[in-house]
């Protein structure tokens, strides 16, 4: 690809430096570097894992119990070989106890296959051996999740298990009749309501297929092409490097479902470029962190939680429905970051890249064919092709593109490596979804979701705004310790029902409008994701500070400020579901988007303190108020906001040269 970093004379992080950052801030990347026969064993298992998934995707899946238990068995076995017991544990050698755990995981993973006929005809009854195997699986899942995902999700799942057993001793509003150990084990591993439930079902189908697709995109050179394309399109604009980061990270989100991985991949290139052109360290890191976090909400390929949303909502909702509903909110999110980086660049007087610093745009645009796999998937999903088949066609198109693209060497070896890389990426998802299944199983069996939803509504006094605020806080706290997938599972089963209850009171679950369900689920989905840039535990921002050299907390504060749209959009979705483009007219969508975009401009200038010129405190407050009024979905608030916005615009226009040089004002 084009060596833009050489033209700009910037130091890009090496692969080793990127890996160090990932291991520090991303639990999923903290793996052993084994050698010898163990390396080949892990390689073979990863390849077999991908081939198993591809086989069932092409020729049809096995029954639910077999498909999910084999998927789980592969994941757990490889996790114990690759992930050390401690973060700073043995990184080049597998200790004897991990071999024992890996063998045990493989054996328990095959248990359903070997005893399938007996188990499915036992009418929910298990014998002593079943009980022991099920108990071992629960412990293996908890330990695998601790290693591959992090301690918080293990603690949460363990607390749910304790709650299931000690139900009769809980406070009145949480009390239930309790479950015996045998009932808990039966629920967790011998039913499709626990570990082998919906979360791991989605992991064993859609998520794995798209992780493979992402691995093939990387191998065919599309990932690096995103950076070049972003520079070619946005590099020359005011504060160009920051806008390159936004553009590139939005595209990289189609490959990586991890905010931290996205930051390290894109940020190792964009952050040095921003610093060179004058952005402060903390701001440069914040731009990348905020943009990279948004990759999970950017269609057509969103984070793993979006695939779970399809199953949790049901009612005939497809993944394309979710992706389509996410388009406007995602565009508003990235527009908000774009607007604020633009105003920051104007305030600092930063330029874009010069013509000499830009890559050969003609050569870059000649390679637009590299985007064919992504465009193909969009078209296929729009025309009703099943998601998993769309992913398979996407992988096939990647292979074809790989052979066409002369900038990368692509052959059979690369295909095998992509299969291995895709399976390795899936390991943390397997652990997270299996552990999340424990939580879902307890919630379903004990009725905890309904109890907590009712308690939340009572605590808020039936006030929808206060209820949303409580749900937001819960989602942010959970997101600081659990990955997006697990966070969404917890909040969608516990907190989302509270929103549904208030939006559709006295309506049976089966009759709740789909738009209400989508609004509630998008609300918790968004806040679970932006926890990655919300201090004090803002892992994406901390990873960005590792590249920029800035202060981690200041970088986190700046990222949360830049991503302020993400704190507003979920409320907009609930109060103005027209943003989801469901059951609305074209004119309604246009009006909502127009007022929301104007609101983003007003809030962006108010937060940054610059528009046509530097603005004082009173002007900033008025602009933020105007922005909030335009974002709030009522005609009277839109009109009031537009009036204030118009007055402020006129004041800015007539006083733009007051103490400032005349500066270009377009948002570009």
N, C-alpha and C positions, 0 to 999 in steps of 0.2 A: 504493500500500500504506500501512499504518499508519505514521505518522512517529514511531516510538518514540524515535528519537534526540533529537527535540525535547522529548518528555516527560521524558527523563532529563537534558536539558541537557548532551549530550556532543558533542564535535567528531568527526565522521566524516570520514575521508580523502576528498578529492575524487577524481574519476576520473583527473585529471592526476597527483596524488600517488600513486595506486595504480599507474599506469603506470610512474612513475619507479622505484618499488620493484621492480616486475616486471622492468624492464630491468636493474636492478642485480643481482638475485639469480637471475633466471630467464633463461637463455640464449635460450629459445624466444620470449621476448617482446621481445628486442632487435632490433626491425625498423625499417626506414626509414619515414619519413612523407613519401612522395612525393606530388607534385601534378601538375597538368596532364594531358597525354595519357598519361604513365606511370602515373598513378593509375588512369585508366580501363583501361589495358592490364592492369594487375595485377587490377583488379576483374573484368574480363572473363574472364581466365584462371582466377581462383578460382571464379567462377560456372560456367564451363565444366567445371572439375574436379568440382564437386559434381554437376552435371547428368549428367556421364559416369558417375559412381559410382551415382547414383540410377537411371539408365537400366539399367545392368547388374544392379543389385539387383532391379529390378522385372521386367525382361524376360529375365533370364538373363545370366550372365557369358560373356565371350569365352573362348577357350582360355587356359590358364595363362600361356603366354608373352606373348600379346597383352594380357591384362588387367593383368598385373604390369608389363610394360614401359611401357605407356601411363600407368599410375598413377605409375610412377617418373619418367617424362618430365615429366608435369605438375608433380610435386613439386619436382624439381631445377630446372626452368625458373623457377618462381616464387620459389624460395629465393634464387637468384642475383640476382633483381630486388629482393627485399625485405630480405635480410640483408647487412649491410656486411662487408667483408673483415676489419675489426677492430671490436672492441666500441665503440670511440669513433670509428669511421670516419664517412664521409659519411652523414648521416641524412635529407637532403632531396633528394639527387641520386644518380642511378645512374651510376657512372663507365663509360667506354667498355668496359673489360675485362669488366665484369659483363654488359654486353649481349652480348659475344662468348660468354661462358660460358653465358648463358641460351639463346642461339640454338643453341649446340653441344649443350646438354642436350636441347633440343626435337628436334633432328635425330637424336641417338642414341636418344632415346626412341621415335622413329618407325621406327628401323632394323628392328626385328623385324616391324613391320606391313608394311613395304615388301619385306622379303625372307623372309617367313614360309615359303612353300612350299619354297624352296631350303634354308633352315636346318633345317627339320624332317626333310628327306629326305637331309641330308648325313651322317647316321650319326655325328654327333659330331665331324666334321672341319670345320675353319674355314680360310678363305683369308687372305691378307695383309690385305685390307680389313677382314674380320671381326676380325682380331687388333688392328688399330689402333683400331677402334671400341670393342671390348671394353676395351682398355687405357685409353682416354679415359673410358669410363663408370666404371671403378674409381677413377680420379683425381677425377672429378666427385663421386662418392659420398663419398669421403673428405673433400673440401673442403666439400661441402654439410653433412656431419655436423659438421665442425669449427665452421662458422658457426651452424648451427641448434640443435645439441645440446651441443657443447663439445669442447675439445681432447682430453680423456682417451680418449673412445671412438675418436677418429681414431688416436691413438697405439697403442691396443690392437689395433685392426684392422690397422694397418700392421705391427705386430710379428708378427701371425699370418701375414701375407703373406710376410714375411721368413722366418719359420719354415718355411712351405711350400716355399720355394725352397732353403733351406740345410739341409734335413732330414738329409742324410748326415753333416753336420759337427757335429750336436748330440750332447750326452752320451748314453750308451747308452740310458737309460730314455726319452729323448725322440726318439731317432734314427728316421728313416724314409728311404725311398729318394729322397725329394725330387721336386719337380715342376718341369718346365721352365716358362719364361715363357709359352709357348703353351698348355701344359696349365692353368696358373693362370688365364689369361684365359678359356680355354674353360670351365673350371669356374665362374668367377665370373659370366659374362654369357650363356653359351650352354648352360646347364643349369639345372635347377630345384634345384640344391644350393647355389648361391651367392647372389648379390645378388637373383636372381629366385626365391629359395627360400621356405621356410615363413614366416619373419617378415614379408616384404613381402606374401605372399599373404594373411595375416591382416589386415594394414594395408589392403589393397585391398578387403576385404570387411567383416568384422565391425566392426573398429575405426573405420573411416571412418563407417559407418552410425550408430554410437553417438555419435561426436563430433558428427555432424549433429543427432542427437536432443538432445544437451546444449545445442547452440546454440539450438535451437527452445525448449527449456525456459527458457533465459534470456530470450528475446524475449517469451515469454508471461507473464513476471512470476513464474514459480515460484521462481527463485533468491532474490528479495527476500522472497517469502512464507515461505521456509524460516526466515529470521531472525525474522519476526513470530510464526510458529508455535512456534519454540523459546522465545521470550520468554513467550508465553502459557502454555506447558506447564511450563517450568522456572524462569521468572524469579522466582517467589515463594519458591522453596526456599532452604535455607541456602546462602549463597554463590552465589545464583542466577545472576549474570552468567557465572561460570565454567561452570556447567552449561548455560547457554544456548549458550556457545561449543562445548561438546562436542556437544550435540544438533544445532546448526546445521551444524557442520562435517561431522558424519556424513551429514547430508542433502545438503550441498553436494558431497560426494564422488560423488554420482550425476551431477553435471554436469561437474566438473573431475577429470581424471586426474592433475593436477599438484599436489603438496603445496604448492609455493610459491604457485601461483595460488589455491589454496584458502585459504591463510593470508591473502593480501592481500584476497581477496574478503570472507571472513567476518570476518577480524581487524580490518579497518578499522572495523568496527561493534562487535565484541565486546570487543576489547582496551581501548578507551577506557572502555567500560561497566565492565569489571572494575577498572580503575585508579580510577575514580570511587568505587567502593564499598569500596576499601581494599586490594586485592591489590597486592603489590609489582610493579614494572615487569617484572622478570625472570620472575616467576611467571605474570603475566598473559600475557606473550608465549609462555611455555612451554606453558601450557594450550592456547592456540590452535594452536601448532605441532604438539603431540602429537596433538590431535584432528584437525587437518587432514590430517596424514600418514595417519591411519587411514582417511580417505575412500577410499583405493585398495583397502582390504581389505574394505570394507563392501558386501555384496550389496544390491540385485540387480545394480547396475552397478559393477563393480570397475575397477581400472586396466587399461591395455592388455595388461599381461603376463598377466593372467588369461585373455584370449582366446588368447594364444600357448600357454598351458598346455594348452588343449584339443587343439591340434594336436600338441604335443610328446609328450603322453601317449598320444594315440590310443586304441586298444582300445575304441572305441565311446563314450568319455567325452564328454558334451555340456557346453556352457557351464553349463547349469542344474545339472549334477552338481557342477561347480566351485563355483558360487554357493551351492548347498545345503550343501556341505561347509564353506564359509567362514563360515556363519551363526554357529555357536557360538563359534569362535575370535574373530570380530569383536566379538560381544557381550561376551566376556570382556575383550577389549582396551579397549573403551570403558567397561566397568564398572570396570576398574582405574583409569582416569583419573578417572572420576566419583567413585569412593571416595576417592581421594587429594585431589582438590579439596574434597571434603566435609570431610575431616579437617583440611585446611589452613584452610578457612573457620571451622571450629569453634575451631581453635587461636587464630586471630586475632580471633574474636568477630564475624565478618562476618555481616551480615544479607542477606536476599533483597530483592527489589524490593518496594516498598510498593504498595498497591492503586492509589494515584494514579499511580505510575510505570508501571504495567502498561498495555498497550494494551487496547482493548475486545475482550475475549476472545470475546464472542458474535459480533462482526463477523468476527473471524479464523476461527472455527470454521465460519462460514457458507461460507467459501471453501475448504473441504476438497476440493471438486471439482477444485481445481488439481493435486491429487496423482493424479488419474485416469490420466494418461499413464504414470506410474511403476508404479502398481498394475496397469494393463493389461499392461505388459511382463512383470511377474511372473507373472500368470495365463497369458499366452500361452506363456511358456517352460515353466511347470509342465505345461501340456497338450501339450507336444511340438511346438509351432510352431517352425520353424527360427529361429535367433537373428536372422538378417538380416531376416526377415519381421517378427519381433516389433519390431525397431527401426523398420521402415517404418510399421507400425501405430502405434507410439509417436509418430512424427513427425506422422502424420495426426491423431492425437488432440490433439497439441499445437496444431496449426493450428485445430482446432475450439474448443479451450479458449481460444485467443487471441482468437477472435471473441466468445466468451461473456464473458470477463473484462473488466469495464468499467473496471478500474483501470489498464489499459494500452491505448494506441492500437495496434491491430494491423491490418495490411492487407497488400496485395501487396508493398509496399516492405519490410515487416518480414520476409516470407518470403524475399525475395531477399537481404536482409542476413544472415539466419540461414544461408542456403546459403553465402554468402561467408565468414562467420565460422567456420562448421564446416570449410571447406576450409583456411582460414588456420591453424586449430588443428591440422590434420592434417599440416602441413608438417614439423614436427619429428619426428613419428612416422614419416613416410616416410623421412626421412634416417636416423633411428635404426634402423629395421628393415632398410633396405638395407645399412647398415654392419654390423649384426648378422649379416646373411646372409653377409658375408665371413668372419666368425668361424666360423659354423656350417659353412660350406663347407670350411674348412681342417680343422676338427675331424673332420668326417665322412671326408674324403679321406685324412687322415694317421693316423687312429686315435688322435689326441691325447687324446680324452676318456677312452678306456679306459686309456691309459698313465698319465694324471694321477690317475684314480680309483684305480688299483692302487697308485700311489706314495703317495697320501694315506692309504690303508688301511694300507700298510706303515709309514709314518711314525707313525701312531697305534697301531701294534702290534696292529691288529685290534680295538682298543677302540672301541666305538660312541660312547661319550660324548666321547672325545678327538677322534674323527673329526668329530663334529658341531661341536665347538668350533672345529676348524680350518676347517671349511666356513663357520661363522658369521663368523670373522675375515675370510676371503676375500671373502664377500658384502658385509660392511660396508665393506671397503677399496674394492672395486669400485664400491659404491654411492655412495661419496663423490665419485667422478669421472664416473660414467656414469649416465644416467637409468635408472629402474626397468626399462624394457623391455629395454634393452641388457644391464643387469646380470643380469636373469633369463635371457636367452638364453645368456650366458657361463656362469653358474653351473649352469644346468640341463643344459648339455651337458658340463661338466667336473666339477663338484662333486657334483651330484645322483646320478650313477651310483655314486659311492663309498658313499653312504648306502644305495642299493638293494642294492649288493653285500653289505653287512653285514647288512641286514635280511632279505634273501632269498639266502643263500649257495648256490652250486651250482644255482641255478634259472635255466633259460634265459630270456632277455629276454622272449620271447613268453608265458612262463608265469608271470611275476612278477605277484602279485595287484595289482589296481588300487589297493587301499588303501595298499600299500607305495609305489607310484609317486606317489600323491597326497601321502603323508606327506613323501617326499623333495622333491618339487617345491614344496610349501607351505613347507617349511623354508627353502629358498633365496629363495623369493618374499618371505616376511616380512622376512628380514634385508636384502634388497635395498631394501625400502621404508623401513625405519626408519633406514637410513643417512642419510636426510634430516634426522634430528634427533639424530644421533650426532656429538659433537665429535671432532676439531677442525673438520671441514667439515660443518656442519649447516645447509644452505641454507634449509630451512623455518624453523628457529629464528632464523637471521640476519635473514630477512625479517620475522619477528614482532618482533624487537628494533628493526627500523627503524620499526615502528608504535608500539611501547611506549616507545621511548627508553631501553630498558635495555641492559645490557652483553651483546653477542652471545654470548660464551663462557658466561657465567653462565646466559643464557637456554637455550643448548644443553644445559648440564648439567642444568638443571631439567627440560627436555623429556624428556631420556633417563630421568631419575628418574621422571617421571610416566608415561612409557610403559614402565615396567619389565615390565609384563605382556607386551609385545611381545618382550622378550628371553627370556621363559619359555615363552610359548605354543607357539613352534615345537618346543621340546623335548617339550612335552606331546603335541603332535600325533604326533611320532615314537614316543614311548613309550606313548601312549594314543590310538590311532586312533579310538576311540569318539567323540572330539570331532568327527570328520568325518562321523559318522552313517552309516557304511557297515558293513553286515553286523553290526549290533549290535541288541540289544533296547532297547525304550523305557526299561526300568528301568536298564539299564547307562548309557544316556545321562544319565538324571536323576541318578544317583549321581555320575558323573564331573563333571557341571556343578555339582552341589551342593558337592562337595569343592573344586573349582577356585574357585568363587565365595567360599567361606569362606576359602580360601587367599589370594585377592586382598584380602579384608578384613584378614586378619592381616598380610600384607606391606605393604599400604597404610598401616595404622596404625603399623607398625614403621618404615617409611621416613619418614613425616611426623612421627612422635613424638607422636601424639595419638590418643586413642580416646574414652573417656568423660572423660578428663582428660589432662594432659600426662604422658608416661611416661618413665621413666628409661632409661639405656643398656641395662641388663640386660634390662628388659622388652621393649625394642625388638628386641634380639637374639633373645629367646625367641619373640616374635611372628613374626619373619621365618623362623625355623627351623620353627615350626608351619605357616606358610604354605607353605613349600617341601615339607614332608612331605605336606601335603594335596594339593598339586599333583602330586607324584610318584605315578604311577598303580599303586600296589600297595596291597593291603588293609591290610597291617601298617603302612605309612607313613600311610595315611589315618586309621587308628584312633589311631596315636600322635599325629599332628598334631591330630586332633579333641580328644584328651584335653588336650594342652597348651593348645589354643585355649579349651577349656571352663574350665580353671583360670584362665587369664589373663582371661577374660570375667568370671568370678566376682570376681576380685581388683579388676578395674576397676569392677564394679557396686557393690561394697561400699565402695570408696574414691573414688568419683567426685566427692564434694564436698570432697575433701582439697586445700585450696589453690585450688579452682576454684569458680566459681559453677555451679549446676546448669544444664546446657545440654541442649537437645533432642538426642536421640541417633539419631534415625532417619536412614538414608541416603537423604535426599530433599531 
